[in-house]
Amino acid sequence: MSDLYVAAGGGGDPLGTLIAARTLTAAPEAALIATYAWERPEVDPTHGPLGEEHFTGLVRDAGGAPAFSPATRARRPAGSTLPALARDLPARLLLLDPSRGLQALAGQIGAAAAASGGRIRIVDIGGDILTHGDEPGLCSPFGDALTLAACHLTGLPTTVHVAGPGLDGEIDERSLLGRLAGRHPHIPGPAAVSAAGRALAWHPSEASALWAAAVLGARGSVRTVNHALELTEASPGLYPLPLTEAIGHNPVARALLDERPPLQEAADLSHRLTGIHGLAPEHARTPRQDRPTGAIAFLDRDTAVKALHETTDGSGHVTLRFAARALGLHWTDIPDLRRLLGCDAPLLPLP
């Protein structure tokens, strides 16, 4: 039996959630992680979270929940990194499908948690789960708010854990540390990061990679695809707080609990409160492109490093997702790019 970990926002959060699970749980058994299939546009060109109908090869796990295996595949045009994460993370990954609304989502989470031991731990990488709805950098509050509200409706003991405050670039570190005042953080060790190492080697996640790098000692300026960030002495922290306190910060979660609307109306509610509609297509989304044939073969290390220096405004590190994009590569070229640059860390240091 083990706690149910919920990766609050989908995307790359399962990687950071695995690091959190290895930090909070002494036993080394595979963590049970529930997550949305809700990813970056270069991975999934559709908008909104994917449901069961978007996959083949799902299996059944705790409480009858749909779970990923290495043989699971997304039905095109949808895309997902979750089958490969099921292969490379020492975890059982369950699919959260919010398409039937908040109450049904709570039922999914509650059944999985009850089957695994009855306790829920929500993990959010970066801390936008504590949004007040008006932060200038806020861009993806909806999934986190759904998670908070659904976990509250289960009635099960739930703790929220914020990992790496500010590392998703949505709320600044100082504001988050103020909201986490009085909370003593857990600090993961290198072994917790090592457990996610195979997946970190290829996954385009930035927030989880930033947190992993901070745990391993990286500090200073980092260039990501959308932001320039600083890794500080607070960056490795994993901060716990009660579910009710997290909901107290999040106006969308509170409104969801008051109104309990179906998914589309829930997204409309989020738009009214934050100006961000979680289910609307992003105008900036671009169609997924298949892996370019041999693109990295035209690069050498010195040329690549010079090009990155010219695009980073003096940052000491870049994310591998940023590096791939800056060099005209696809995110699936990240392993080859690591080999070219001799990088085996979560971030690429710029000499």
C-alpha positions as CSV (number, residue, x, y, z in Angstrom):
1,M,0.0,0.0,0.0
2,S,1.2,3.5,-0.8
3,D,0.0,7.1,-1.0
4,L,-1.6,8.3,-4.3
5,Y,0.5,11.0,-5.8
6,V,-1.3,13.4,-8.1
7,A,0.8,15.4,-10.6
8,A,-1.2,18.6,-10.4
9,G,-0.9,20.0,-13.9
10,G,0.1,17.1,-16.3
11,G,2.8,17.7,-18.8
12,G,6.2,17.0,-17.2
13,D,4.9,17.1,-13.7
14,P,5.1,13.2,-13.3
15,L,8.9,13.5,-13.4
16,G,9.0,16.0,-10.5
17,T,6.3,14.0,-8.7
18,L,8.4,10.9,-8.8
19,I,11.3,12.9,-7.3
20,A,8.9,14.1,-4.6
21,A,7.6,10.6,-3.9
22,R,11.2,9.3,-3.5
23,T,11.8,12.1,-1.0
24,L,8.6,11.7,1.0
25,T,8.4,7.9,1.0
26,A,11.1,5.8,2.5
27,A,10.1,2.6,0.8
28,P,11.6,2.3,-2.8
29,E,8.6,0.6,-4.4
30,A,7.1,2.1,-7.5
31,A,5.2,5.2,-6.8
32,L,1.5,5.4,-7.8
33,I,1.1,8.7,-9.8
34,A,-2.1,10.0,-11.3
35,T,-1.7,12.6,-14.0
36,Y,-3.6,14.4,-16.8
37,A,-2.5,13.7,-20.4
38,W,-2.1,17.5,-21.0
39,E,1.1,18.4,-22.7
40,R,3.1,21.0,-24.6
41,P,2.0,21.7,-28.2
42,E,5.2,20.3,-29.7
43,V,4.2,17.0,-28.1
44,D,0.4,17.2,-28.5
45,P,-1.0,19.6,-31.2
46,T,-4.6,19.1,-29.9
47,H,-5.8,21.3,-27.1
48,G,-7.1,20.3,-23.7
49,P,-6.6,17.0,-21.8
50,L,-6.7,13.7,-23.5
51,G,-9.1,11.0,-22.3
52,E,-9.3,7.3,-22.5
53,E,-10.6,7.4,-26.1
54,H,-7.4,9.1,-27.2
55,F,-5.2,6.1,-26.4
56,T,-4.9,2.4,-27.3
57,G,-3.3,-0.1,-25.0
58,L,-4.3,1.3,-21.6
59,V,-4.4,-1.2,-18.8
60,R,-6.4,-1.2,-15.5
61,D,-4.8,-0.5,-12.2
62,A,-5.7,0.6,-8.7
63,G,-9.4,1.1,-8.2
64,G,-10.0,0.2,-11.9
65,A,-8.3,3.4,-13.1
66,P,-6.8,3.4,-16.7
67,A,-3.1,3.2,-16.5
68,F,-0.2,3.6,-19.0
69,S,2.2,0.9,-20.1
70,P,5.1,1.1,-22.5
71,A,2.8,-0.4,-25.1
72,T,0.2,2.4,-24.8
73,R,-0.1,4.7,-27.8
74,A,-1.8,8.0,-28.4
75,R,-4.2,8.0,-31.3
76,R,-3.0,10.6,-33.9
77,P,-3.2,13.5,-34.2
78,A,-2.9,13.4,-30.4
79,G,0.5,12.9,-28.9
80,S,1.8,12.0,-25.4
81,T,5.0,11.3,-23.6
82,L,3.2,9.2,-20.9
83,P,3.8,5.8,-22.5
84,A,7.5,6.4,-22.6
85,L,7.4,7.7,-19.0
86,A,5.7,4.5,-18.0
87,R,8.7,2.7,-19.5
88,D,11.4,4.9,-17.9
89,L,10.0,6.0,-14.5
90,P,9.8,3.5,-11.5
91,A,6.1,4.4,-11.1
92,R,2.6,3.3,-12.1
93,L,1.1,6.1,-14.1
94,L,-2.7,6.5,-13.9
95,L,-4.7,8.6,-16.4
96,L,-6.9,11.4,-15.0
97,D,-9.7,12.2,-17.4
98,P,-11.6,15.3,-16.4
99,S,-13.9,15.2,-19.5
100,R,-17.0,14.1,-17.5
101,G,-16.7,16.9,-15.0
102,L,-15.4,17.7,-11.5
103,Q,-17.5,15.2,-9.6
104,A,-16.4,12.3,-11.9
105,L,-12.8,13.4,-11.6
106,A,-13.1,13.3,-7.8
107,G,-14.5,9.8,-8.2
108,Q,-11.5,8.7,-10.2
109,I,-9.0,10.1,-7.7
110,G,-10.9,8.8,-4.7
111,A,-11.2,5.3,-6.0
112,A,-7.5,5.1,-6.9
113,A,-6.5,6.6,-3.5
114,A,-8.8,4.2,-1.6
115,A,-7.4,1.2,-3.4
116,S,-3.8,2.3,-2.6
117,G,-4.1,3.3,1.0
118,G,-6.4,6.3,1.3
119,R,-4.0,9.3,1.4
120,I,-3.5,11.8,-1.4
121,R,-0.4,13.9,-2.0
122,I,-0.7,16.6,-4.7
123,V,2.6,17.7,-6.2
124,D,2.9,20.9,-8.2
125,I,6.2,21.9,-9.8
126,G,6.8,25.6,-9.7
127,G,3.8,26.7,-7.5
128,D,1.2,28.1,-9.8
129,I,-1.3,26.0,-7.8
130,L,-1.2,28.8,-5.2
131,T,-2.3,31.4,-7.8
132,H,-4.4,34.4,-6.7
133,G,-5.5,34.6,-10.4
134,D,-3.9,38.0,-11.2
135,E,-0.2,37.3,-11.5
136,P,1.2,38.8,-14.8
137,G,3.1,35.6,-15.7
138,L,0.2,33.2,-15.1
139,C,-0.6,30.9,-18.0
140,S,-2.0,27.6,-17.0
141,P,-4.1,27.7,-13.8
142,F,-7.0,25.5,-14.8
143,G,-5.6,22.0,-14.4
144,D,-4.2,22.8,-10.9
145,A,-7.6,24.3,-9.8
146,L,-9.4,21.2,-11.1
147,T,-7.0,19.0,-9.1
148,L,-7.5,20.9,-5.8
149,A,-11.2,20.9,-6.1
150,A,-11.5,17.2,-7.1
151,C,-9.2,16.1,-4.3
152,H,-11.3,18.1,-1.8
153,L,-14.4,16.4,-3.0
154,T,-12.9,13.0,-2.3
155,G,-13.0,13.7,1.4
156,L,-9.7,11.9,1.8
157,P,-6.7,13.2,3.7
158,T,-4.7,15.3,1.2
159,T,-1.5,17.3,1.4
160,V,-0.3,19.7,-1.3
161,H,3.5,19.9,-2.0
162,V,5.0,22.8,-3.9
163,A,8.3,21.8,-5.5
164,G,10.8,24.4,-6.7
165,P,8.9,27.7,-6.0
166,G,8.9,29.9,-9.1
167,L,10.5,27.4,-11.4
168,D,7.6,27.2,-13.8
169,G,8.0,30.9,-14.5
170,E,4.3,31.7,-13.7
171,I,4.6,33.2,-10.2
172,D,7.8,34.8,-8.9
173,E,9.7,33.0,-6.1
174,R,9.4,35.9,-3.6
175,S,5.6,35.9,-3.8
176,L,5.4,32.1,-3.5
177,L,7.8,32.0,-0.5
178,G,5.5,34.6,1.2
179,R,2.5,32.2,0.6
180,L,4.6,29.3,2.0
181,A,5.8,31.2,5.0
182,G,6.3,29.0,8.0
183,R,6.4,25.8,6.0
184,H,9.6,23.9,6.4
185,P,10.7,22.3,3.1
186,H,11.9,18.8,2.5
187,I,15.1,18.8,0.5
188,P,15.4,15.8,-1.9
189,G,18.7,14.0,-2.3
190,P,20.6,13.0,-5.4
191,A,19.1,9.5,-5.2
192,A,15.6,10.9,-5.7
193,V,16.7,12.7,-8.8
194,S,18.5,9.6,-10.0
195,A,15.3,7.7,-9.9
196,A,13.9,9.9,-12.6
197,G,17.2,10.0,-14.5
198,R,16.3,7.9,-17.5
199,A,13.2,10.1,-18.2
200,L,15.0,13.4,-17.6
201,A,17.5,12.4,-20.3
202,W,14.9,12.8,-23.1
203,H,11.8,14.5,-21.8
204,P,11.2,18.1,-22.8
205,S,10.0,19.2,-19.4
206,E,11.5,22.4,-18.1
207,A,10.1,22.9,-14.6
208,S,10.9,19.3,-13.5
209,A,14.4,19.6,-15.1
210,L,15.0,22.9,-13.3
211,W,14.0,21.4,-10.0
212,A,16.2,18.3,-10.5
213,A,19.1,20.5,-11.4
214,A,18.6,22.7,-8.3
215,V,18.5,19.6,-6.1
216,L,21.9,18.6,-7.6
217,G,23.4,21.9,-6.8
218,A,22.9,24.1,-9.9
219,R,22.5,27.8,-9.1
220,G,22.3,31.0,-11.1
221,S,20.6,32.2,-14.3
222,V,18.8,29.8,-16.6
223,R,17.2,30.4,-20.0
224,T,14.0,28.5,-20.7
225,V,11.8,28.7,-23.8
226,N,9.6,31.4,-22.4
227,H,11.5,32.8,-19.4
228,A,14.8,33.7,-17.8
229,L,14.9,32.3,-14.3
230,E,17.3,32.1,-11.3
231,L,18.0,29.0,-9.4
232,T,18.5,30.0,-5.7
233,E,19.0,28.4,-2.4
234,A,15.2,28.1,-2.1
235,S,14.9,26.2,-5.4
236,P,15.5,22.7,-4.2
237,G,12.7,22.9,-1.6
238,L,9.6,20.7,-1.5
239,Y,7.1,22.7,0.6
240,P,4.0,20.9,2.2
241,L,0.8,22.7,3.1
242,P,-2.7,21.6,3.9
243,L,-5.2,21.2,1.1
244,T,-7.6,23.8,2.6
245,E,-4.8,26.4,2.7
246,A,-3.9,25.8,-0.9
247,I,-7.6,26.2,-1.9
248,G,-7.7,29.4,0.2
249,H,-5.2,30.8,-2.2
250,N,-6.8,29.6,-5.4
251,P,-10.0,31.5,-6.5
252,V,-10.7,29.1,-9.4
253,A,-10.7,26.1,-7.1
254,R,-13.0,27.8,-4.6
255,A,-15.4,28.7,-7.4
256,L,-15.3,25.2,-8.8
257,L,-16.3,23.8,-5.4
258,D,-19.1,26.4,-5.1
259,E,-20.6,25.7,-8.6
260,R,-19.4,22.2,-9.5
261,P,-19.9,22.8,-13.2
262,P,-19.2,20.4,-16.1
263,L,-15.8,20.7,-17.8
264,Q,-16.6,23.4,-20.5
265,E,-18.4,25.6,-18.0
266,A,-15.5,25.1,-15.5
267,A,-13.1,26.4,-18.2
268,D,-15.4,29.3,-18.8
269,L,-15.4,30.0,-15.0
270,S,-11.5,30.0,-15.1
271,H,-11.6,32.5,-17.9
272,R,-13.9,34.8,-16.0
273,L,-11.6,34.8,-12.9
274,T,-8.2,34.8,-14.5
275,G,-8.6,35.7,-18.1
276,I,-7.2,32.3,-19.1
277,H,-9.4,29.6,-20.6
278,G,-7.9,26.2,-20.0
279,L,-9.7,24.5,-22.9
280,A,-9.4,27.1,-25.6
281,P,-6.9,26.5,-28.5
282,E,-3.8,28.5,-28.1
283,H,-3.2,30.8,-31.0
284,A,0.5,30.2,-30.6
285,R,0.2,26.5,-31.0
286,T,1.9,25.1,-34.1
287,P,1.2,21.8,-35.7
288,R,3.4,19.0,-34.6
289,Q,6.1,18.3,-37.0
290,D,7.6,14.8,-37.5
291,R,11.2,14.4,-36.4
292,P,13.5,16.1,-39.0
293,T,15.7,13.6,-40.7
294,G,19.3,13.9,-39.7
295,A,19.0,17.6,-38.6
296,I,21.5,17.2,-35.8
297,A,24.1,15.7,-38.2
298,F,24.8,19.2,-39.5
299,L,25.9,20.5,-36.1
300,D,29.2,20.3,-34.4
301,R,29.7,21.1,-30.7
302,D,31.5,24.4,-31.1
303,T,28.9,25.8,-33.5
304,A,26.1,24.7,-31.3
305,V,27.6,26.2,-28.1
306,K,28.4,29.5,-30.0
307,A,24.8,29.7,-31.3
308,L,23.4,29.1,-27.8
309,H,25.6,31.8,-26.3
310,E,24.2,34.2,-28.9
311,T,20.6,33.5,-27.9
312,T,20.8,33.4,-24.1
313,D,21.7,37.0,-23.0
314,G,24.4,35.7,-20.6
315,S,22.6,32.9,-18.8
316,G,24.8,30.3,-17.2
317,H,22.5,27.4,-18.1
318,V,19.8,26.6,-20.7
319,T,17.1,23.9,-20.6
320,L,17.5,21.2,-23.2
321,R,14.1,22.1,-24.6
322,F,15.3,25.7,-25.2
323,A,18.6,24.4,-26.7
324,A,16.8,22.1,-29.1
325,R,14.4,24.9,-30.2
326,A,17.2,27.5,-30.5
327,L,19.2,25.1,-32.8
328,G,16.3,24.3,-35.0
329,L,15.9,20.8,-33.7
330,H,12.9,18.8,-32.6
331,W,12.4,17.9,-28.9
332,T,13.0,14.2,-29.8
333,D,16.6,15.2,-30.7
334,I,17.4,16.0,-27.1
335,P,19.2,12.7,-26.4
336,D,21.4,13.2,-29.5
337,L,22.0,16.8,-28.5
338,R,23.1,15.7,-25.1
339,R,25.6,13.4,-26.7
340,L,26.9,16.1,-29.0
341,L,27.4,18.5,-26.2
342,G,28.6,16.0,-23.6
343,C,25.8,16.8,-21.2
344,D,24.5,14.3,-18.7
345,A,22.9,16.9,-16.3
346,P,19.2,18.0,-16.2
347,L,20.3,21.4,-17.6
348,L,23.0,22.4,-20.1
349,P,25.7,24.6,-18.6
350,L,27.2,27.1,-21.0
351,P,30.9,27.3,-20.6
